Amino acid sequence: RAEYPMDQKTEKLLGATATPLASIFGSGFLVIVPILNGAVGPYSLVAMACVCGLAYAVGSVIRYNIRHAEPLLEAGKAPHRALFFEHTADLALVMAYSISVCLYIRILAAFLLGGLGIDTPINEHLVTVTVIGFIGLVGYIKGLDMLQKLETLALVVTLLIIAALLVGFGSYDFHAFKGAAIQLPAMPNHNWWEIVTIVGGTLIVVQGFETSRYLEEEYDQETRIRSCRQSQLVSTAVYLVFIALATPLMHFLGGKVEDNGLIMLAGKASSLLTVPLVAAAVLSQFSAAVADTIAGGGNLAETTKEHVDSRHGYVIICGVGIVLASFNTLTILALASRAFAFYYALQCFVAINVSKSPLEKLAMRILAAVLIF
């Protein structure tokens, strides 16, 4: 294989990293703060570190499958069980994408309506159904390629608003510390079982790194492996700093978990942050929903060997999203986390059936057990 020049290699790596990174940040930075505050309060940073650690372990399995399982699957030499689990994982991923599309648009609705001061359950439902219906209709009639161009713009805007939030929260923390007014949130009244299951239900917020697995038509194996790892390292660092800086403001949220509670915290840090945050939320969530609709439609077409084409796949995915729109945001988030945990467990089973190392198999079985839990 011909070697790419160094600048071209870097450009390809950045391009390959943008997709999983956009998916990860699209998945949950907007809602993770109020959820962790409602689950573990002052220990939010520890909980976030645990979730990121679990995600990195899963990412290692995805990277293992890119390197070891993929060539066997493509050559038709994979063990029968690995082939079965891979096909099942593809179908599971379609369902996971359907749920995540609903989640993204529900978050979009919560932030848009919250910013306008007209956030009610019925309004959230109407906006969610309307936007998902629009995506499905456009996808069926014209395809979604024209909307996919928003991905890069959404990532840039999202990173900018995250940076602005970090500066705003950091400034608040500095002045509070300087005035001896740092106040940590209270520990919620949950037992250990509730804490573990609630924190486990936030797995969706670190989902997205697995998209590197499905970029083989655009990038070589090594580039995809590196993009998966790099997106996880960057997002982990950002999430941990974000939660650390947000923790001293969490007491403003009280004990109630609001899906758009970040708007209020942004306003506490600086009134200038509220409008950009809402704009970034709308753009990033819409872009993430389009990306997952495209990925899910393509996956469904491939899995069914074109018995269901991409256009009808878009309709099916958006149809499932519309059905789920009757649930509240946190319920949809928990369902999405379960769906991706199921998909990741199946990827562990693929790796187990490909690996020849007893130690690797043991580690993957333990990880699969955690994901099944």
C-alpha positions as semicolon CSV with decimal commas, in nm:
position;residue;x (nm);y (nm);z (nm)
1;R;0,000;0,000;0,000
2;A;0,135;0,340;-0,099
3;E;0,215;0,568;0,194
4;Y;0,032;0,898;0,219
5;P;0,239;1,214;0,268
6;M;0,248;1,323;0,632
7;D;0,015;1,621;0,584
8;Q;-0,234;1,404;0,396
9;K;-0,219;1,141;0,672
10;T;-0,295;1,407;0,932
11;E;-0,580;1,544;0,724
12;K;-0,732;1,198;0,682
13;L;-0,698;1,124;1,053
14;L;-0,869;1,451;1,144
15;G;-1,146;1,377;0,896
16;A;-1,191;1,026;1,033
17;T;-1,192;1,156;1,393
18;A;-1,454;1,424;1,325
19;T;-1,734;1,169;1,272
20;P;-1,704;0,976;1,602
21;L;-1,623;1,296;1,793
22;A;-1,934;1,472;1,659
23;S;-2,142;1,169;1,755
24;I;-1,999;1,154;2,109
25;F;-2,056;1,522;2,183
26;G;-2,394;1,509;2,012
27;S;-2,496;1,228;2,244
28;G;-2,501;1,394;2,578
29;F;-2,292;1,688;2,692
30;L;-2,616;1,888;2,703
31;V;-2,789;1,661;2,956
32;I;-2,511;1,489;3,152
33;V;-2,472;1,762;3,417
34;P;-2,830;1,758;3,555
35;I;-2,843;1,377;3,539
36;L;-2,520;1,327;3,735
37;N;-2,625;1,595;3,982
38;G;-2,950;1,409;4,041
39;A;-2,770;1,076;4,077
40;V;-2,449;1,140;4,272
41;G;-2,423;1,515;4,334
42;P;-2,071;1,598;4,462
43;Y;-1,932;1,271;4,321
44;S;-2,028;1,355;3,961
45;L;-1,665;1,367;3,846
46;V;-1,600;1,015;3,980
47;A;-1,915;0,886;3,807
48;M;-1,815;1,052;3,478
49;A;-1,468;0,897;3,501
50;C;-1,625;0,553;3,550
51;V;-1,854;0,594;3,249
52;C;-1,564;0,715;3,032
53;G;-1,351;0,424;3,156
54;L;-1,620;0,173;3,062
55;A;-1,656;0,338;2,722
56;Y;-1,281;0,319;2,661
57;A;-1,286;-0,052;2,743
58;V;-1,567;-0,100;2,491
59;G;-1,370;0,111;2,241
60;S;-1,080;-0,131;2,282
61;V;-1,312;-0,413;2,172
62;I;-1,431;-0,211;1,873
63;R;-1,069;-0,144;1,776
64;Y;-0,988;-0,514;1,824
65;N;-1,271;-0,607;1,588
66;I;-1,155;-0,356;1,326
67;R;-0,810;-0,514;1,330
68;H;-0,893;-0,882;1,379
69;A;-1,261;-0,960;1,315
70;E;-1,323;-0,740;1,011
71;P;-1,071;-0,912;0,778
72;L;-1,212;-1,255;0,869
73;L;-1,572;-1,141;0,820
74;E;-1,494;-0,984;0,482
75;A;-1,302;-1,292;0,365
76;G;-1,579;-1,527;0,480
77;K;-1,340;-1,701;0,721
78;A;-1,494;-1,587;1,050
79;P;-1,630;-1,852;1,289
80;H;-2,003;-1,915;1,248
81;R;-2,083;-1,768;1,591
82;A;-1,887;-1,451;1,517
83;L;-2,084;-1,411;1,194
84;F;-2,414;-1,462;1,380
85;F;-2,325;-1,208;1,650
86;E;-2,207;-0,956;1,388
87;H;-2,536;-0,977;1,195
88;T;-2,734;-0,950;1,519
89;A;-2,522;-0,650;1,621
90;D;-2,603;-0,479;1,290
91;L;-2,976;-0,513;1,357
92;A;-2,930;-0,403;1,718
93;L;-2,745;-0,095;1,597
94;V;-3,036;0,000;1,372
95;M;-3,269;-0,006;1,673
96;A;-3,015;0,187;1,881
97;Y;-2,993;0,452;1,609
98;S;-3,375;0,476;1,597
99;I;-3,388;0,546;1,970
100;S;-3,097;0,791;1,960
101;V;-3,261;0,989;1,676
102;C;-3,563;1,040;1,902
103;L;-3,335;1,132;2,193
104;Y;-3,143;1,394;1,994
105;I;-3,457;1,565;1,869
106;R;-3,617;1,551;2,214
107;I;-3,313;1,730;2,357
108;L;-3,332;1,979;2,068
109;A;-3,695;2,049;2,155
110;A;-3,622;2,087;2,527
111;F;-3,344;2,341;2,468
112;L;-3,525;2,533;2,195
113;L;-3,847;2,564;2,394
114;G;-3,659;2,623;2,719
115;G;-3,470;2,908;2,554
116;L;-3,799;3,056;2,436
117;G;-3,960;3,008;2,778
118;I;-4,243;2,786;2,646
119;D;-4,114;2,443;2,746
120;T;-4,406;2,212;2,827
121;P;-4,439;1,833;2,776
122;I;-4,696;1,876;2,498
123;N;-4,485;2,137;2,318
124;E;-4,177;1,914;2,342
125;H;-4,376;1,624;2,198
126;L;-4,512;1,830;1,908
127;V;-4,171;1,972;1,815
128;T;-4,008;1,629;1,843
129;V;-4,266;1,459;1,619
130;T;-4,255;1,745;1,366
131;V;-3,875;1,749;1,331
132;I;-3,841;1,370;1,314
133;G;-4,121;1,360;1,057
134;F;-3,939;1,628;0,854
135;I;-3,614;1,426;0,854
136;G;-3,799;1,109;0,749
137;L;-3,990;1,289;0,472
138;V;-3,682;1,461;0,329
139;G;-3,489;1,133;0,350
140;Y;-3,760;0,944;0,163
141;I;-3,813;1,204;-0,110
142;K;-3,467;1,351;-0,167
143;G;-3,221;1,164;0,054
144;L;-3,031;1,314;0,345
145;D;-2,693;1,385;0,186
146;M;-2,767;1,757;0,165
147;L;-2,840;1,770;0,539
148;Q;-2,531;1,562;0,624
149;K;-2,312;1,862;0,535
150;L;-2,418;2,014;0,867
151;E;-2,203;1,761;1,057
152;T;-1,872;1,949;1,036
153;L;-2,038;2,284;1,108
154;A;-2,224;2,133;1,404
155;L;-1,902;1,988;1,547
156;V;-1,721;2,323;1,521
157;V;-2,012;2,512;1,681
158;T;-2,045;2,247;1,954
159;L;-1,674;2,262;2,039
160;L;-1,689;2,642;2,049
161;I;-1,984;2,647;2,288
162;I;-1,820;2,379;2,506
163;A;-1,510;2,599;2,520
164;A;-1,728;2,899;2,610
165;L;-1,902;2,699;2,884
166;L;-1,566;2,585;3,023
167;V;-1,447;2,946;3,037
168;G;-1,776;3,064;3,190
169;F;-1,789;2,787;3,451
170;G;-1,418;2,825;3,524
171;S;-1,460;3,200;3,578
172;Y;-1,755;3,140;3,814
173;D;-1,556;2,877;4,009
174;F;-1,254;3,106;4,037
175;H;-1,453;3,396;4,180
176;A;-1,651;3,166;4,410
177;F;-1,329;3,009;4,539
178;K;-1,168;3,349;4,580
179;G;-1,464;3,466;4,787
180;A;-1,478;3,139;4,984
181;A;-1,825;3,077;4,840
182;I;-1,772;2,739;4,673
183;Q;-2,080;2,528;4,737
184;L;-2,094;2,166;4,628
185;P;-2,429;2,002;4,550
186;A;-2,597;1,787;4,813
187;M;-2,578;1,410;4,787
188;P;-2,914;1,280;4,658
189;N;-3,102;1,025;4,865
190;H;-3,032;0,715;4,652
191;N;-2,921;0,366;4,750
192;W;-2,626;0,202;4,576
193;W;-2,845;0,006;4,337
194;E;-3,018;0,324;4,217
195;I;-2,686;0,508;4,181
196;V;-2,523;0,232;3,974
197;T;-2,825;0,190;3,748
198;I;-2,878;0,564;3,694
199;V;-2,510;0,620;3,614
200;G;-2,517;0,310;3,393
201;G;-2,808;0,469;3,209
202;T;-2,581;0,753;3,096
203;L;-2,375;0,525;2,868
204;I;-2,536;0,696;2,566
205;V;-2,347;1,020;2,642
206;V;-2,015;0,858;2,546
207;Q;-2,156;0,664;2,249
208;G;-2,026;0,742;1,902
209;F;-1,672;0,604;1,890
210;E;-1,804;0,288;1,720
211;T;-1,880;0,486;1,404
212;S;-1,512;0,443;1,313
213;R;-1,597;0,075;1,261
214;Y;-1,819;0,167;0,964
215;L;-1,597;0,412;0,773
216;E;-1,407;0,144;0,582
217;E;-1,506;0,279;0,240
218;E;-1,337;0,611;0,321
219;Y;-1,045;0,525;0,551
220;D;-0,795;0,244;0,594
221;Q;-0,784;0,016;0,895
222;E;-0,512;0,197;1,090
223;T;-0,673;0,538;1,039
224;R;-1,006;0,412;1,171
225;I;-0,844;0,252;1,475
226;R;-0,657;0,571;1,556
227;S;-0,968;0,786;1,498
228;C;-1,168;0,570;1,740
229;R;-0,900;0,596;2,011
230;Q;-0,834;0,966;1,952
231;S;-1,203;1,060;1,966
232;Q;-1,234;0,880;2,300
233;L;-0,926;1,043;2,452
234;V;-1,035;1,392;2,345
235;S;-1,396;1,348;2,457
236;T;-1,292;1,193;2,790
237;A;-1,065;1,486;2,867
238;V;-1,334;1,738;2,773
239;Y;-1,606;1,558;2,970
240;L;-1,395;1,533;3,286
241;V;-1,295;1,901;3,277
242;F;-1,654;1,998;3,194
243;I;-1,801;1,805;3,490
244;A;-1,526;1,926;3,726
245;L;-1,598;2,291;3,642
246;A;-1,977;2,242;3,645
247;T;-1,990;2,070;3,986
248;P;-1,969;2,393;4,195
249;L;-2,275;2,524;4,006
250;M;-2,483;2,210;4,042
251;H;-2,641;2,324;4,369
252;F;-2,845;2,573;4,163
253;L;-3,025;2,276;4,006
254;G;-3,158;2,152;4,340
255;G;-3,282;1,794;4,352
256;K;-3,494;1,809;4,036
257;V;-3,352;1,669;3,711
258;E;-3,446;1,889;3,415
259;D;-3,328;1,782;3,068
260;N;-3,249;2,144;2,978
261;G;-3,106;2,239;3,320
262;L;-2,779;2,337;3,154
263;I;-2,949;2,652;3,022
264;M;-3,000;2,775;3,378
265;L;-2,643;2,691;3,478
266;A;-2,507;2,871;3,171
267;G;-2,711;3,176;3,270
268;K;-2,566;3,163;3,623
269;A;-2,213;3,164;3,479
270;S;-2,284;3,437;3,223
271;S;-2,600;3,573;3,064
272;L;-2,409;3,584;2,733
273;L;-2,393;3,203;2,720
274;T;-2,765;3,125;2,709
275;V;-2,846;3,211;2,346
276;P;-2,531;3,050;2,196
277;L;-2,598;2,737;2,405
278;V;-2,952;2,703;2,271
279;A;-2,832;2,762;1,913
280;A;-2,555;2,503;1,953
281;A;-2,803;2,256;2,104
282;V;-3,041;2,289;1,810
283;L;-2,768;2,258;1,547
284;S;-2,573;1,974;1,711
285;Q;-2,880;1,764;1,795
286;F;-3,033;1,806;1,449
287;S;-2,703;1,715;1,284
288;A;-2,656;1,412;1,512
289;A;-3,010;1,294;1,436
290;V;-2,950;1,322;1,061
291;A;-2,618;1,136;1,090
292;D;-2,777;0,850;1,287
293;T;-3,071;0,832;1,046
294;I;-2,829;0,799;0,753
295;A;-2,617;0,542;0,936
296;G;-2,920;0,343;1,048
297;G;-3,079;0,349;0,702
298;G;-2,756;0,236;0,538
299;N;-2,708;-0,036;0,799
300;L;-3,064;-0,163;0,752
301;A;-3,020;-0,175;0,374
302;E;-2,694;-0,367;0,407
303;T;-2,826;-0,608;0,671
304;T;-3,139;-0,689;0,467
305;K;-2,931;-0,712;0,145
306;E;-3,128;-0,421;-0,005
307;H;-3,468;-0,582;0,060
308;V;-3,523;-0,259;0,253
309;D;-3,345;0,027;0,073
310;S;-3,200;0,331;0,249
311;R;-3,498;0,556;0,173
312;H;-3,745;0,316;0,333
313;G;-3,490;0,260;0,611
314;Y;-3,507;0,632;0,691
315;V;-3,884;0,609;0,717
316;I;-3,868;0,306;0,948
317;I;-3,609;0,469;1,176
318;C;-3,801;0,796;1,196
319;G;-4,126;0,603;1,246
320;V;-3,979;0,429;1,551
321;G;-3,855;0,768;1,672
322;I;-4,203;0,918;1,643
323;V;-4,352;0,629;1,843
324;L;-4,092;0,679;2,118
325;A;-4,150;1,055;2,126
326;S;-4,435;1,007;2,373
327;F;-4,180;0,921;2,646
328;N;-3,989;1,188;2,837
329;T;-3,625;1,266;2,764
330;L;-3,473;1,071;3,053
331;T;-3,672;0,757;2,968
332;I;-3,559;0,777;2,605
333;L;-3,201;0,832;2,723
334;A;-3,217;0,520;2,940
335;L;-3,362;0,317;2,651
336;A;-3,088;0,443;2,418
337;S;-2,820;0,348;2,672
338;R;-2,967;-0,003;2,698
339;A;-2,978;-0,039;2,319
340;F;-2,614;0,062;2,279
341;A;-2,507;-0,155;2,574
342;F;-2,673;-0,450;2,395
343;Y;-2,491;-0,364;2,071
344;Y;-2,157;-0,332;2,253
345;A;-2,213;-0,666;2,430
346;L;-2,269;-0,830;2,091
347;Q;-1,943;-0,676;1,968
348;C;-1,774;-0,835;2,271
349;F;-1,918;-1,172;2,166
350;V;-1,779;-1,120;1,814
351;A;-1,434;-1,052;1,959
352;I;-1,456;-1,351;2,197
353;N;-1,524;-1,584;1,904
354;V;-1,234;-1,442;1,702
355;S;-0,972;-1,420;1,978
356;K;-0,741;-1,711;2,048
357;S;-0,607;-1,570;2,379
358;P;-0,770;-1,708;2,699
359;L;-0,682;-1,385;2,884
360;E;-0,843;-1,167;2,615
361;K;-1,152;-1,388;2,615
362;L;-1,182;-1,358;2,995
363;A;-1,152;-0,977;2,986
364;M;-1,411;-0,955;2,708
365;R;-1,651;-1,184;2,894
366;I;-1,627;-0,964;3,204
367;L;-1,691;-0,653;2,996
368;A;-1,987;-0,821;2,822
369;A;-2,130;-0,911;3,165
370;V;-2,104;-0,547;3,276
371;L;-2,278;-0,432;2,959
372;I;-2,555;-0,690;3,000
373;F;-2,605;-0,563;3,355
